[in-house]
């Protein structure tokens, strides 16, 4: 039996299940929204809302098994949505669990969402300056990281959302700086001096959360990959064991009654080996801005400094750097082996 919710189940853990032709085969369209629960940002900068997708039969009744002539239906933020509206927004939908959807219906917030601004005793948040908002929010975010930490997917989402908000504050501070600098180029240095600490504070806090997120996301990805590998190996071994059992039965029949073995039709049993598991993707955050995921970076690590230096010893950039360092050291009063200061006359 075809599991019409297979793609949605897999997508919750960053995977991708089979795509059913929910729209493409019927309407000759390239998108095929899959039944399930999703969160969707209805407009740029808006908060995520709940989107639900299901299939109906010719009478409009919701069905949970795959069949012919099914129609795409659903709702967005509690309002009925046509198949065309679902298709148009499908590429921006992110699968969520039943528990997350229930949490959203009950509270209006998604698990892992964080406050848009830090609470300020005795003050309206709108009355606070940008500097005060950044300082309070960074203090709140890092306080949360210190006391709660990143322990599971929900807290990892919170960390990602805290970081996104801090980076949004950084962007606001940087934008405010540019707005003030543009008409006052003569005062650019003073304005930069005012906003640079704000940008640095927001970025430093966001980077501190990023480092903690990296540790958790690497461990989470390794855990999910181990689960997938274990499931795949178990299914593969079971399939191979079934093949071996059928072969043994046939061999035993050949030994006990070769005439029956050669004249009776072979049993119609097909044993299919499972497909290798798909790569695991771990994403966090997404309340404000894009969700954060792991990305591969390539960098060079020098494991033998002396050997690497010897390899580049005659490179012109190394010559220039050594000359610059030697000049700086000699001017400071040091004696550098193999280097000396010389005087020469040049055209004035």
N, C-alpha and C positions, 0 to 999 in steps of 0.2 A: 504494500500500500504506500502510495506517495505521501510523504509528510509535507503538507503545504506550508508548514511553519519551519521547515528545515533551514532555509536561508536566514530567517530571523534568529533562530537559536544559535547558529554558528556566528552570525555577525555580532552578537553580544560580547563574544570573546575575541573579536578582531578577525574572525575567519570569514569564509564565504561558502555558503551552502549552494545547492542546486537552484538555478533560476527557472521558475515555471513561466510559461508563456501567458501571463495574465492579461497582457494588453497587445504585445507584439503580434501574436498569431491572429488576433481578432481584428485589430485596427491597422495592421501593417506599420506599427510604430517601433522605434528602436529601444524604448524604455519598457521595463517589465517590473513594476512595483510588486514587492512580495508581502504577503499577509503578515501582520505582526504589530508590535508597538514600537513607536519611534518618537524621538524628539526632533523638533524642527524650529529653526529661527524664521518666523514669517516675513521678516524684513531685515535689512541690514541694520545692525546695532540693536535690534529688539531681543527680548528675552526668549529663551526656548519655550515652546508649547508642545503639548502632546498631540501626536498624530497616530490614528489607528487605521489600519488597513485590513479589510476582510473581503471575502468572495461571496457572491449570492447566486442562487439558481434562477431559473426563468421566472419564478414566482416572487423573487425578491427576498427569499429566506436565506439567512446566513448559513453557509456550509463549511465543513471542516475537512472534507475529503476532496481530492482532485477529481474532476470530471469534465465532460464537454459542455460547451455553451455557458460557462460561468462568467459572471460579470464582476468587474472591479468596483468596490465601494469603500467608504470609510468616513472619517471625520478629522477635522483639524481644529484644535483648541475647542473641542466640544461641539463644533458646528458641522453639519453634514457637508461632505465634499464630493464633487463629481469625480469620475474617473480621470477626466482631463486635468482637473486641479491637482489630483494626487500625482499623476504622471509628471506634470510640470515642476513639482517640488520634490520628486523622488530622489534626485541626485544629492539633495541637501539633507536628507533624513539620516539619522543615526539610531541604530537599534538600542532599545532599553529593555530592562527586565520588567517582569510583572510587578516586583516590589518597588522599583523606581517609579513606575507609572502610578502605582497606588499612592506612593508618597507624594507625588506631584498633585494628584487629584485631591488629596486630603489637606495639603498645606499650600499649594500654589508655587512651591519651590522644588527643585530637583535635589536629590542627595548630593552633597558636595558643593552646593552653591554657598557663596560667601557674601557678607554684607557689601553693599555698594560703597559704604562710607563707614568710618569708625565712629562709634557713639561718642558724643562729647557732652559731658556733664555741664548743665547750665548754659549751653549754647545750642543754637540751631546750626546743623551742619552747613547750611547754605551761607551762614554768616562767617564761617571759618575761611581764612585765606588758603590759597593752594599750598603754601608751605606748611601750614598747620595740618591740613588734610593729609598731606604726604607723611609728615612726621607721625601723626596719630595712627594712620593706617599701617605704616611700616612697623611701628611699635606693636600694634595689635597682631599683625601677621606673624612677626617673628616670635611674639609671645605665644601664639597658638602653636607654632612649629616647635618651640622649646617644651611646652607643657604637654601637647598631644602627640606631635610627631606624625610620621607617615607609616601607618600600620596595615592599611588595607586599601581597596579600590576607592572607597568613599573618601577617606582622608587624603588619598593621592589626588583625587579630583579637587578637593578643597585646596590643596597645595598649589595645583595648577591654576586654579581660579584666583587665589591670592596673588600669585605671581603675575597673572595676566592683568589684574587690576593695578598692581604696582607699576607694571610696564605701561599701562594706560596713563597712570599719573605721571610717569616719566615723559610720555609723549605730550601730555598736556603742558608740563613744565617746559619742555623743549619748544613746543609750539608757542607758548606765551613768550618765551625768550626771543624767538625769531620775530614775533609780531612787534616786540618793543625795539629790537635791534634794527629792523629794516629802516624805519624813518630816522633813526638816530645812530648812524654809523660811527660818529665821533664818540658816542658813549658805549660802544659795543663791549669794550673791556670791562666796564663797570657792571653792565647788565649780565654778562657771562659769569662774572664773579658771584653775582647774586643767585643765579639759577643753577650753576654747576653743582653746588653741594646738594641741591634738591634732587637733581637728576641722578647724581652718584648714589644718594641714599636709597632712592627707589630701585635703581639698578642693582646695587649691592644686596639689598634684601631679596630681590627677585632671583639674583644669581645664587644666593645662599639656599633658597628654596629649590632652585634648579638642581644644585648639587645633591641635595637630599632626595629629590625626585629621581635623579639618575640612578642612585643606589637602589631605591625601591623598584623602579621599572626594570632594571637589569635582572634583579632577583625574581620579579613577577614573570618576566618573559621566560627566564630559565625554568621556572616552575610549570608554566603552561606548556612549554615545549616538552618537558619531561613527561607531563601527563599525556600529551598527544603521542609521544613516542611509545609510552607504555601501552596505551590503548591500541596503537597500530601494531605493535609487536604481539600483543595478546590475540588480536584478530587474525594476524598473519599466521601465528602458530596454530590457532584453531583451524584455519582453512587448510594448512598443510597437514595437520593431523587427520582431518576429514578425508583429504585426498589419499593419505597413507592407509587409512582404514578401508576405504573403498577398494584400493589396489590389493590390500591383503585379503579382503573377502573374495575378490575375483581370483586371486592366486590360489586360495584355499579351495574354491569351487573347481578350479582347473585340476587340482590334485585329487579331490574327492570324486568328482564326476566330470571328466573332461568333455564327454559328449554333451552334457547339459550346458557346460560353460561355453562350448563352441556353437551350440545351436540356439540357446535362449537369447533373446535380445538383451543387450546391455542396459542396465538401469539408467533412466534419464535423470541423472543427478549432476548438476553443474556446480562446481565449487569455484567461486571467484575470489581471488586474492584482493584484499583491501587496497585502495589507492594510498600512496604515501601522504602523510599529513601536510597540509598547507602551512606556509610560514605564519608564525604568530606575530600579531601586532598589538602593542600595549599603548593605549592612549589615555590621557588624563585631562581633566579640565574641560573647557569649552563653553563655560557659562558666559564669559566675555572674551571675544576674540577666538582664534582657532584653538582646537585641542592640541595638546603637546604630546609628541611621540618620540621614541628613540630614533636617532639618525646616525648613520655611520660617518665618522670623520677619519681622515687619514693624516697622520702627522709623523714626523721623523723623531726618533729617540736615539741620541748618541750614546752608545754603550761603551765606547773606548775613545775618550777625548783625544788622547795622544795620537792614536792611529788616524782618527778623522782629521786632526790638525795637520799631520804629516801629509795626508792625501791632498789637502788644499793649500799646502805651504807656499806654492808658487802662483797661486791664484791672485790676480791683480787686486781683487777686493780685499783679500787677506793682507796683502802688502799695504794697501791704503789704511786699513784698520790698525795694523801694527804700528805704522808710522804715526797715526793720530794718537794712539795710546802712549807711544814713546814720547812724543812731543809734550803731551799733557803731563806725563810723569816727570820729565826733565825740568819743565817750567815750575813744577811744584818742589823741585830740589832733589829729586831722586836721581840715582845713577843707573842707567839702563844698559846692560851689556849689549854690545853690538850696535849702539845708537849714540849719536852725538848731535849737538846743535851746530850748524854752520851759518856763516854770514855771507851774503852775496849781494852785489849791487844790481839793481834792475832799473829800467827806465821809469822815471817818476811820472 
